[in-house]
Amino acid sequence: MSGSSNIVAMKKIVLQLRLEAGINRVKVSQAAADLQQFCLQHAPQDPLLTGILCIVLRLGSLHSGSWTGSTLEY
């Protein structure tokens, strides 16, 4: 490895270390609590939990009109 390529490699390492040093670290327990709270807040809008039809009906009722994308009308 030549001197100039060694310098380039070292500069890349320094840049990577500076990027990693600037990352805001969060404890795993705090991240897990935040994720759990997010999931609980967004569960009513999750089609995997509530079903797609429930989401469609809820969105349709917000717009107070018929669902034009299918034969479903209310």
PyMOL Python script that loads the backbone (N, CA, C, O; Angstrom):
from pymol import cmd

cmd.read_pdbstr("""\
ATOM      1  N   MET A   1       0.859  -1.180   0.000  1.00  0.00           N
ATOM      2  CA  MET A   1       0.000   0.000   0.000  1.00  0.00           C
ATOM      3  C   MET A   1       0.898   1.235   0.000  1.00  0.00           C
ATOM      4  O   MET A   1       1.782   1.370   0.846  1.00  0.00           O
ATOM      5  N   SER A   2       0.673   2.099  -0.921  1.00  0.00           N
ATOM      6  CA  SER A   2       1.504   3.302  -1.020  1.00  0.00           C
ATOM      7  C   SER A   2       1.083   4.329   0.024  1.00  0.00           C
ATOM      8  O   SER A   2       0.026   4.210   0.644  1.00  0.00           O
ATOM      9  N   GLY A   3       1.915   5.322   0.203  1.00  0.00           N
ATOM     10  CA  GLY A   3       1.646   6.355   1.197  1.00  0.00           C
ATOM     11  C   GLY A   3       0.384   7.136   0.921  1.00  0.00           C
ATOM     12  O   GLY A   3      -0.362   7.454   1.848  1.00  0.00           O
ATOM     13  N   SER A   4       0.123   7.457  -0.361  1.00  0.00           N
ATOM     14  CA  SER A   4      -1.065   8.255  -0.689  1.00  0.00           C
ATOM     15  C   SER A   4      -2.347   7.442  -0.518  1.00  0.00           C
ATOM     16  O   SER A   4      -3.358   7.981  -0.067  1.00  0.00           O
ATOM     17  N   SER A   5      -2.325   6.164  -0.867  1.00  0.00           N
ATOM     18  CA  SER A   5      -3.528   5.349  -0.679  1.00  0.00           C
ATOM     19  C   SER A   5      -3.770   5.087   0.804  1.00  0.00           C
ATOM     20  O   SER A   5      -4.915   4.942   1.232  1.00  0.00           O
ATOM     21  N   ASN A   6      -2.701   5.027   1.580  1.00  0.00           N
ATOM     22  CA  ASN A   6      -2.831   4.866   3.021  1.00  0.00           C
ATOM     23  C   ASN A   6      -3.484   6.103   3.635  1.00  0.00           C
ATOM     24  O   ASN A   6      -4.318   5.983   4.533  1.00  0.00           O
ATOM     25  N   ILE A   7      -3.116   7.270   3.164  1.00  0.00           N
ATOM     26  CA  ILE A   7      -3.709   8.519   3.658  1.00  0.00           C
ATOM     27  C   ILE A   7      -5.191   8.580   3.305  1.00  0.00           C
ATOM     28  O   ILE A   7      -6.009   8.988   4.130  1.00  0.00           O
ATOM     29  N   VAL A   8      -5.542   8.176   2.084  1.00  0.00           N
ATOM     30  CA  VAL A   8      -6.945   8.173   1.660  1.00  0.00           C
ATOM     31  C   VAL A   8      -7.752   7.220   2.532  1.00  0.00           C
ATOM     32  O   VAL A   8      -8.862   7.550   2.950  1.00  0.00           O
ATOM     33  N   ALA A   9      -7.205   6.045   2.809  1.00  0.00           N
ATOM     34  CA  ALA A   9      -7.900   5.068   3.651  1.00  0.00           C
ATOM     35  C   ALA A   9      -8.091   5.610   5.063  1.00  0.00           C
ATOM     36  O   ALA A   9      -9.156   5.445   5.658  1.00  0.00           O
ATOM     37  N   MET A  10      -7.061   6.254   5.596  1.00  0.00           N
ATOM     38  CA  MET A  10      -7.164   6.816   6.943  1.00  0.00           C
ATOM     39  C   MET A  10      -8.189   7.948   6.998  1.00  0.00           C
ATOM     40  O   MET A  10      -8.906   8.080   7.990  1.00  0.00           O
ATOM     41  N   LYS A  11      -8.266   8.768   5.942  1.00  0.00           N
ATOM     42  CA  LYS A  11      -9.260   9.841   5.898  1.00  0.00           C
ATOM     43  C   LYS A  11     -10.671   9.267   5.881  1.00  0.00           C
ATOM     44  O   LYS A  11     -11.572   9.824   6.507  1.00  0.00           O
ATOM     45  N   LYS A  12     -10.872   8.159   5.171  1.00  0.00           N
ATOM     46  CA  LYS A  12     -12.192   7.513   5.151  1.00  0.00           C
ATOM     47  C   LYS A  12     -12.556   7.005   6.538  1.00  0.00           C
ATOM     48  O   LYS A  12     -13.699   7.133   6.977  1.00  0.00           O
ATOM     49  N   ILE A  13     -11.577   6.429   7.220  1.00  0.00           N
ATOM     50  CA  ILE A  13     -11.827   5.924   8.571  1.00  0.00           C
ATOM     51  C   ILE A  13     -12.169   7.070   9.518  1.00  0.00           C
ATOM     52  O   ILE A  13     -13.098   6.957  10.317  1.00  0.00           O
ATOM     53  N   VAL A  14     -11.434   8.163   9.436  1.00  0.00           N
ATOM     54  CA  VAL A  14     -11.699   9.329  10.288  1.00  0.00           C
ATOM     55  C   VAL A  14     -13.093   9.881  10.013  1.00  0.00           C
ATOM     56  O   VAL A  14     -13.817  10.226  10.946  1.00  0.00           O
ATOM     57  N   LEU A  15     -13.473   9.966   8.749  1.00  0.00           N
ATOM     58  CA  LEU A  15     -14.806  10.453   8.394  1.00  0.00           C
ATOM     59  C   LEU A  15     -15.888   9.542   8.969  1.00  0.00           C
ATOM     60  O   LEU A  15     -16.880  10.023   9.516  1.00  0.00           O
ATOM     61  N   GLN A  16     -15.696   8.223   8.843  1.00  0.00           N
ATOM     62  CA  GLN A  16     -16.667   7.271   9.384  1.00  0.00           C
ATOM     63  C   GLN A  16     -16.771   7.408  10.903  1.00  0.00           C
ATOM     64  O   GLN A  16     -17.874   7.400  11.450  1.00  0.00           O
ATOM     65  N   LEU A  17     -15.659   7.531  11.571  1.00  0.00           N
ATOM     66  CA  LEU A  17     -15.673   7.682  13.028  1.00  0.00           C
ATOM     67  C   LEU A  17     -16.354   8.980  13.459  1.00  0.00           C
ATOM     68  O   LEU A  17     -17.053   9.004  14.472  1.00  0.00           O
ATOM     69  N   ARG A  18     -16.158  10.044  12.707  1.00  0.00           N
ATOM     70  CA  ARG A  18     -16.836  11.311  13.025  1.00  0.00           C
ATOM     71  C   ARG A  18     -18.344  11.172  12.851  1.00  0.00           C
ATOM     72  O   ARG A  18     -19.115  11.689  13.659  1.00  0.00           O
ATOM     73  N   LEU A  19     -18.764  10.474  11.797  1.00  0.00           N
ATOM     74  CA  LEU A  19     -20.199  10.251  11.591  1.00  0.00           C
ATOM     75  C   LEU A  19     -20.787   9.442  12.741  1.00  0.00           C
ATOM     76  O   LEU A  19     -21.850   9.780  13.262  1.00  0.00           O
ATOM     77  N   GLU A  20     -20.102   8.380  13.134  1.00  0.00           N
ATOM     78  CA  GLU A  20     -20.596   7.533  14.221  1.00  0.00           C
ATOM     79  C   GLU A  20     -20.602   8.266  15.552  1.00  0.00           C
ATOM     80  O   GLU A  20     -21.473   8.018  16.387  1.00  0.00           O
ATOM     81  N   ALA A  21     -19.651   9.159  15.765  1.00  0.00           N
ATOM     82  CA  ALA A  21     -19.597   9.916  17.018  1.00  0.00           C
ATOM     83  C   ALA A  21     -20.772  10.880  17.132  1.00  0.00           C
ATOM     84  O   ALA A  21     -21.183  11.225  18.240  1.00  0.00           O
ATOM     85  N   GLY A  22     -21.315  11.317  16.002  1.00  0.00           N
ATOM     86  CA  GLY A  22     -22.421  12.264  16.014  1.00  0.00           C
ATOM     87  C   GLY A  22     -23.789  11.624  16.152  1.00  0.00           C
ATOM     88  O   GLY A  22     -24.791  12.334  16.233  1.00  0.00           O
ATOM     89  N   ILE A  23     -23.855  10.304  16.181  1.00  0.00           N
ATOM     90  CA  ILE A  23     -25.142   9.608  16.278  1.00  0.00           C
ATOM     91  C   ILE A  23     -25.672   9.707  17.706  1.00  0.00           C
ATOM     92  O   ILE A  23     -24.937   9.489  18.669  1.00  0.00           O
ATOM     93  N   ASN A  24     -26.952  10.038  17.828  1.00  0.00           N
ATOM     94  CA  ASN A  24     -27.598  10.107  19.131  1.00  0.00           C
ATOM     95  C   ASN A  24     -27.898   8.685  19.599  1.00  0.00           C
ATOM     96  O   ASN A  24     -28.696   7.985  18.975  1.00  0.00           O
ATOM     97  N   ARG A  25     -27.280   8.259  20.667  1.00  0.00           N
ATOM     98  CA  ARG A  25     -27.455   6.903  21.193  1.00  0.00           C
ATOM     99  C   ARG A  25     -28.655   6.866  22.136  1.00  0.00           C
ATOM    100  O   ARG A  25     -28.878   7.787  22.922  1.00  0.00           O
ATOM    101  N   VAL A  26     -29.420   5.781  22.039  1.00  0.00           N
ATOM    102  CA  VAL A  26     -30.582   5.583  22.899  1.00  0.00           C
ATOM    103  C   VAL A  26     -30.457   4.192  23.511  1.00  0.00           C
ATOM    104  O   VAL A  26     -30.084   3.241  22.824  1.00  0.00           O
ATOM    105  N   LYS A  27     -30.761   4.075  24.778  1.00  0.00           N
ATOM    106  CA  LYS A  27     -30.717   2.768  25.431  1.00  0.00           C
ATOM    107  C   LYS A  27     -31.764   1.859  24.802  1.00  0.00           C
ATOM    108  O   LYS A  27     -32.821   2.316  24.366  1.00  0.00           O
ATOM    109  N   VAL A  28     -31.456   0.568  24.761  1.00  0.00           N
ATOM    110  CA  VAL A  28     -32.364  -0.402  24.150  1.00  0.00           C
ATOM    111  C   VAL A  28     -33.704  -0.401  24.871  1.00  0.00           C
ATOM    112  O   VAL A  28     -34.748  -0.500  24.225  1.00  0.00           O
ATOM    113  N   SER A  29     -33.698  -0.292  26.184  1.00  0.00           N
ATOM    114  CA  SER A  29     -34.956  -0.289  26.934  1.00  0.00           C
ATOM    115  C   SER A  29     -35.822   0.913  26.561  1.00  0.00           C
ATOM    116  O   SER A  29     -37.045   0.794  26.477  1.00  0.00           O
ATOM    117  N   GLN A  30     -35.198   2.068  26.337  1.00  0.00           N
ATOM    118  CA  GLN A  30     -35.952   3.256  25.935  1.00  0.00           C
ATOM    119  C   GLN A  30     -36.476   3.103  24.517  1.00  0.00           C
ATOM    120  O   GLN A  30     -37.615   3.474  24.235  1.00  0.00           O
ATOM    121  N   ALA A  31     -35.657   2.562  23.623  1.00  0.00           N
ATOM    122  CA  ALA A  31     -36.098   2.346  22.243  1.00  0.00           C
ATOM    123  C   ALA A  31     -37.261   1.364  22.203  1.00  0.00           C
ATOM    124  O   ALA A  31     -38.200   1.552  21.430  1.00  0.00           O
ATOM    125  N   ALA A  32     -37.210   0.317  23.025  1.00  0.00           N
ATOM    126  CA  ALA A  32     -38.300  -0.662  23.076  1.00  0.00           C
ATOM    127  C   ALA A  32     -39.581  -0.022  23.603  1.00  0.00           C
ATOM    128  O   ALA A  32     -40.666  -0.291  23.087  1.00  0.00           O
ATOM    129  N   ALA A  33     -39.464   0.816  24.617  1.00  0.00           N
ATOM    130  CA  ALA A  33     -40.641   1.503  25.161  1.00  0.00           C
ATOM    131  C   ALA A  33     -41.235   2.459  24.132  1.00  0.00           C
ATOM    132  O   ALA A  33     -42.455   2.546  23.995  1.00  0.00           O
ATOM    133  N   ASP A  34     -40.377   3.178  23.409  1.00  0.00           N
ATOM    134  CA  ASP A  34     -40.854   4.089  22.361  1.00  0.00           C
ATOM    135  C   ASP A  34     -41.559   3.320  21.250  1.00  0.00           C
ATOM    136  O   ASP A  34     -42.603   3.751  20.762  1.00  0.00           O
ATOM    137  N   LEU A  35     -40.996   2.190  20.852  1.00  0.00           N
ATOM    138  CA  LEU A  35     -41.600   1.369  19.799  1.00  0.00           C
ATOM    139  C   LEU A  35     -42.946   0.816  20.244  1.00  0.00           C
ATOM    140  O   LEU A  35     -43.900   0.798  19.466  1.00  0.00           O
ATOM    141  N   GLN A  36     -43.028   0.367  21.485  1.00  0.00           N
ATOM    142  CA  GLN A  36     -44.292  -0.150  22.007  1.00  0.00           C
ATOM    143  C   GLN A  36     -45.356   0.948  22.020  1.00  0.00           C
ATOM    144  O   GLN A  36     -46.500   0.705  21.636  1.00  0.00           O
ATOM    145  N   GLN A  37     -44.993   2.137  22.451  1.00  0.00           N
ATOM    146  CA  GLN A  37     -45.935   3.254  22.483  1.00  0.00           C
ATOM    147  C   GLN A  37     -46.409   3.600  21.075  1.00  0.00           C
ATOM    148  O   GLN A  37     -47.597   3.837  20.860  1.00  0.00           O
ATOM    149  N   PHE A  38     -45.485   3.630  20.116  1.00  0.00           N
ATOM    150  CA  PHE A  38     -45.840   3.916  18.725  1.00  0.00           C
ATOM    151  C   PHE A  38     -46.827   2.873  18.197  1.00  0.00           C
ATOM    152  O   PHE A  38     -47.820   3.216  17.555  1.00  0.00           O
ATOM    153  N   CYS A  39     -46.544   1.598  18.475  1.00  0.00           N
ATOM    154  CA  CYS A  39     -47.424   0.527  17.996  1.00  0.00           C
ATOM    155  C   CYS A  39     -48.819   0.641  18.600  1.00  0.00           C
ATOM    156  O   CYS A  39     -49.815   0.446  17.902  1.00  0.00           O
ATOM    157  N   LEU A  40     -48.896   0.953  19.880  1.00  0.00           N
ATOM    158  CA  LEU A  40     -50.198   1.095  20.527  1.00  0.00           C
ATOM    159  C   LEU A  40     -50.978   2.281  19.968  1.00  0.00           C
ATOM    160  O   LEU A  40     -52.195   2.201  19.801  1.00  0.00           O
ATOM    161  N   GLN A  41     -50.288   3.371  19.681  1.00  0.00           N
ATOM    162  CA  GLN A  41     -50.957   4.557  19.143  1.00  0.00           C
ATOM    163  C   GLN A  41     -51.469   4.326  17.723  1.00  0.00           C
ATOM    164  O   GLN A  41     -52.507   4.873  17.350  1.00  0.00           O
ATOM    165  N   HIS A  42     -50.764   3.531  16.930  1.00  0.00           N
ATOM    166  CA  HIS A  42     -51.112   3.350  15.527  1.00  0.00           C
ATOM    167  C   HIS A  42     -51.840   2.036  15.244  1.00  0.00           C
ATOM    168  O   HIS A  42     -52.142   1.746  14.086  1.00  0.00           O
ATOM    169  N   ALA A  43     -52.127   1.243  16.261  1.00  0.00           N
ATOM    170  CA  ALA A  43     -52.810  -0.033  16.063  1.00  0.00           C
ATOM    171  C   ALA A  43     -54.178   0.114  15.394  1.00  0.00           C
ATOM    172  O   ALA A  43     -54.510  -0.711  14.544  1.00  0.00           O
ATOM    173  N   PRO A  44     -54.994   1.128  15.735  1.00  0.00           N
ATOM    174  CA  PRO A  44     -56.305   1.237  15.087  1.00  0.00           C
ATOM    175  C   PRO A  44     -56.231   1.467  13.573  1.00  0.00           C
ATOM    176  O   PRO A  44     -57.191   1.165  12.864  1.00  0.00           O
ATOM    177  N   GLN A  45     -55.125   1.990  13.072  1.00  0.00           N
ATOM    178  CA  GLN A  45     -54.985   2.233  11.634  1.00  0.00           C
ATOM    179  C   GLN A  45     -54.204   1.122  10.933  1.00  0.00           C
ATOM    180  O   GLN A  45     -53.943   1.221   9.734  1.00  0.00           O
ATOM    181  N   ASP A  46     -53.829   0.077  11.651  1.00  0.00           N
ATOM    182  CA  ASP A  46     -53.016  -0.995  11.073  1.00  0.00           C
ATOM    183  C   ASP A  46     -53.919  -2.038  10.423  1.00  0.00           C
ATOM    184  O   ASP A  46     -54.651  -2.735  11.125  1.00  0.00           O
ATOM    185  N   PRO A  47     -53.882  -2.159   9.082  1.00  0.00           N
ATOM    186  CA  PRO A  47     -54.763  -3.114   8.413  1.00  0.00           C
ATOM    187  C   PRO A  47     -54.451  -4.565   8.758  1.00  0.00           C
ATOM    188  O   PRO A  47     -55.322  -5.422   8.605  1.00  0.00           O
ATOM    189  N   LEU A  48     -53.252  -4.866   9.213  1.00  0.00           N
ATOM    190  CA  LEU A  48     -52.942  -6.233   9.617  1.00  0.00           C
ATOM    191  C   LEU A  48     -53.637  -6.596  10.921  1.00  0.00           C
ATOM    192  O   LEU A  48     -53.882  -7.773  11.184  1.00  0.00           O
ATOM    193  N   LEU A  49     -53.953  -5.609  11.734  1.00  0.00           N
ATOM    194  CA  LEU A  49     -54.642  -5.854  12.993  1.00  0.00           C
ATOM    195  C   LEU A  49     -56.148  -5.697  12.872  1.00  0.00           C
ATOM    196  O   LEU A  49     -56.899  -6.450  13.492  1.00  0.00           O
ATOM    197  N   THR A  50     -56.597  -4.732  12.086  1.00  0.00           N
ATOM    198  CA  THR A  50     -58.025  -4.433  12.024  1.00  0.00           C
ATOM    199  C   THR A  50     -58.702  -4.972  10.774  1.00  0.00           C
ATOM    200  O   THR A  50     -59.929  -5.060  10.734  1.00  0.00           O
ATOM    201  N   GLY A  51     -57.946  -5.329   9.770  1.00  0.00           N
ATOM    202  CA  GLY A  51     -58.532  -5.781   8.514  1.00  0.00           C
ATOM    203  C   GLY A  51     -58.692  -4.622   7.554  1.00  0.00           C
ATOM    204  O   GLY A  51     -58.934  -3.487   7.966  1.00  0.00           O
ATOM    205  N   ILE A  52     -58.558  -4.908   6.292  1.00  0.00           N
ATOM    206  CA  ILE A  52     -58.613  -3.862   5.266  1.00  0.00           C
ATOM    207  C   ILE A  52     -60.016  -3.270   5.172  1.00  0.00           C
ATOM    208  O   ILE A  52     -60.152  -2.055   5.028  1.00  0.00           O
ATOM    209  N   LEU A  53     -61.046  -4.079   5.250  1.00  0.00           N
ATOM    210  CA  LEU A  53     -62.407  -3.579   5.106  1.00  0.00           C
ATOM    211  C   LEU A  53     -62.727  -2.552   6.190  1.00  0.00           C
ATOM    212  O   LEU A  53     -63.388  -1.550   5.918  1.00  0.00           O
ATOM    213  N   CYS A  54     -62.266  -2.794   7.410  1.00  0.00           N
ATOM    214  CA  CYS A  54     -62.509  -1.823   8.488  1.00  0.00           C
ATOM    215  C   CYS A  54     -61.857  -0.486   8.173  1.00  0.00           C
ATOM    216  O   CYS A  54     -62.441   0.568   8.428  1.00  0.00           O
ATOM    217  N   ILE A  55     -60.660  -0.524   7.623  1.00  0.00           N
ATOM    218  CA  ILE A  55     -59.960   0.714   7.265  1.00  0.00           C
ATOM    219  C   ILE A  55     -60.724   1.441   6.162  1.00  0.00           C
ATOM    220  O   ILE A  55     -60.899   2.658   6.222  1.00  0.00           O
ATOM    221  N   VAL A  56     -61.179   0.695   5.156  1.00  0.00           N
ATOM    222  CA  VAL A  56     -61.916   1.301   4.043  1.00  0.00           C
ATOM    223  C   VAL A  56     -63.199   1.937   4.558  1.00  0.00           C
ATOM    224  O   VAL A  56     -63.532   3.058   4.174  1.00  0.00           O
ATOM    225  N   LEU A  57     -63.914   1.239   5.415  1.00  0.00           N
ATOM    226  CA  LEU A  57     -65.158   1.788   5.957  1.00  0.00           C
ATOM    227  C   LEU A  57     -64.885   3.021   6.807  1.00  0.00           C
ATOM    228  O   LEU A  57     -65.633   3.997   6.744  1.00  0.00           O
ATOM    229  N   ARG A  58     -63.822   2.982   7.597  1.00  0.00           N
ATOM    230  CA  ARG A  58     -63.492   4.126   8.444  1.00  0.00           C
ATOM    231  C   ARG A  58     -63.125   5.331   7.584  1.00  0.00           C
ATOM    232  O   ARG A  58     -63.570   6.445   7.860  1.00  0.00           O
ATOM    233  N   LEU A  59     -62.324   5.121   6.553  1.00  0.00           N
ATOM    234  CA  LEU A  59     -61.949   6.225   5.669  1.00  0.00           C
ATOM    235  C   LEU A  59     -63.157   6.749   4.908  1.00  0.00           C
ATOM    236  O   LEU A  59     -63.297   7.956   4.714  1.00  0.00           O
ATOM    237  N   GLY A  60     -64.025   5.851   4.479  1.00  0.00           N
ATOM    238  CA  GLY A  60     -65.223   6.264   3.762  1.00  0.00           C
ATOM    239  C   GLY A  60     -66.147   7.084   4.633  1.00  0.00           C
ATOM    240  O   GLY A  60     -66.754   8.048   4.165  1.00  0.00           O
ATOM    241  N   SER A  61     -66.260   6.711   5.899  1.00  0.00           N
ATOM    242  CA  SER A  61     -67.138   7.471   6.783  1.00  0.00           C
ATOM    243  C   SER A  61     -66.558   8.845   7.088  1.00  0.00           C
ATOM    244  O   SER A  61     -67.302   9.778   7.389  1.00  0.00           O
ATOM    245  N   LEU A  62     -65.255   8.975   7.015  1.00  0.00           N
ATOM    246  CA  LEU A  62     -64.653  10.288   7.222  1.00  0.00           C
ATOM    247  C   LEU A  62     -64.987  11.228   6.077  1.00  0.00           C
ATOM    248  O   LEU A  62     -65.127  12.436   6.269  1.00  0.00           O
ATOM    249  N   HIS A  63     -65.111  10.665   4.886  1.00  0.00           N
ATOM    250  CA  HIS A  63     -65.411  11.483   3.714  1.00  0.00           C
ATOM    251  C   HIS A  63     -66.913  11.601   3.476  1.00  0.00           C
ATOM    252  O   HIS A  63     -67.341  12.354   2.601  1.00  0.00           O
ATOM    253  N   SER A  64     -67.711  10.872   4.238  1.00  0.00           N
ATOM    254  CA  SER A  64     -69.174  10.879   4.177  1.00  0.00           C
ATOM    255  C   SER A  64     -69.706  10.801   2.752  1.00  0.00           C
ATOM    256  O   SER A  64     -70.464  11.660   2.299  1.00  0.00           O
ATOM    257  N   GLY A  65     -69.294   9.764   2.072  1.00  0.00           N
ATOM    258  CA  GLY A  65     -69.779   9.511   0.724  1.00  0.00           C
ATOM    259  C   GLY A  65     -69.675   8.036   0.428  1.00  0.00           C
ATOM    260  O   GLY A  65     -69.309   7.251   1.303  1.00  0.00           O
ATOM    261  N   SER A  66     -69.990   7.649  -0.781  1.00  0.00           N
ATOM    262  CA  SER A  66     -69.905   6.235  -1.128  1.00  0.00           C
ATOM    263  C   SER A  66     -68.490   5.896  -1.548  1.00  0.00           C
ATOM    264  O   SER A  66     -67.749   6.739  -2.055  1.00  0.00           O
ATOM    265  N   TRP A  67     -68.138   4.664  -1.329  1.00  0.00           N
ATOM    266  CA  TRP A  67     -66.821   4.176  -1.727  1.00  0.00           C
ATOM    267  C   TRP A  67     -66.880   3.910  -3.214  1.00  0.00           C
ATOM    268  O   TRP A  67     -67.545   2.968  -3.646  1.00  0.00           O
ATOM    269  N   THR A  68     -66.196   4.724  -4.011  1.00  0.00           N
ATOM    270  CA  THR A  68     -66.297   4.628  -5.466  1.00  0.00           C
ATOM    271  C   THR A  68     -65.336   3.618  -6.051  1.00  0.00           C
ATOM    272  O   THR A  68     -65.432   3.296  -7.235  1.00  0.00           O
ATOM    273  N   GLY A  69     -64.403   3.104  -5.249  1.00  0.00           N
ATOM    274  CA  GLY A  69     -63.421   2.169  -5.776  1.00  0.00           C
ATOM    275  C   GLY A  69     -63.926   0.746  -5.873  1.00  0.00           C
ATOM    276  O   GLY A  69     -63.219  -0.106  -6.412  1.00  0.00           O
ATOM    277  N   SER A  70     -65.107   0.449  -5.379  1.00  0.00           N
ATOM    278  CA  SER A  70     -65.644  -0.913  -5.440  1.00  0.00           C
ATOM    279  C   SER A  70     -67.166  -0.840  -5.437  1.00  0.00           C
ATOM    280  O   SER A  70     -67.750   0.235  -5.575  1.00  0.00           O
ATOM    281  N   THR A  71     -67.788  -1.981  -5.280  1.00  0.00           N
ATOM    282  CA  THR A  71     -69.250  -2.019  -5.252  1.00  0.00           C
ATOM    283  C   THR A  71     -69.800  -1.728  -3.866  1.00  0.00           C
ATOM    284  O   THR A  71     -71.016  -1.677  -3.682  1.00  0.00           O
ATOM    285  N   LEU A  72     -68.930  -1.538  -2.896  1.00  0.00           N
ATOM    286  CA  LEU A  72     -69.364  -1.278  -1.534  1.00  0.00           C
ATOM    287  C   LEU A  72     -69.911   0.140  -1.413  1.00  0.00           C
ATOM    288  O   LEU A  72     -69.218   1.111  -1.715  1.00  0.00           O
ATOM    289  N   GLU A  73     -71.151   0.248  -0.973  1.00  0.00           N
ATOM    290  CA  GLU A  73     -71.753   1.552  -0.722  1.00  0.00           C
ATOM    291  C   GLU A  73     -72.434   1.510   0.629  1.00  0.00           C
ATOM    292  O   GLU A  73     -72.856   0.446   1.081  1.00  0.00           O
ATOM    293  N   TYR A  74     -72.542   2.638   1.268  1.00  0.00           N
ATOM    294  CA  TYR A  74     -73.219   2.693   2.567  1.00  0.00           C
ATOM    295  C   TYR A  74     -74.134   3.873   2.628  1.00  0.00           C
ATOM    296  O   TYR A  74     -74.794   4.090   3.644  1.00  0.00           O
TER     297      TYR A  74
END
""", "prot")
cmd.dss("prot")
cmd.show_as("cartoon", "prot")
cmd.util.cbc("prot")
cmd.orient("prot")
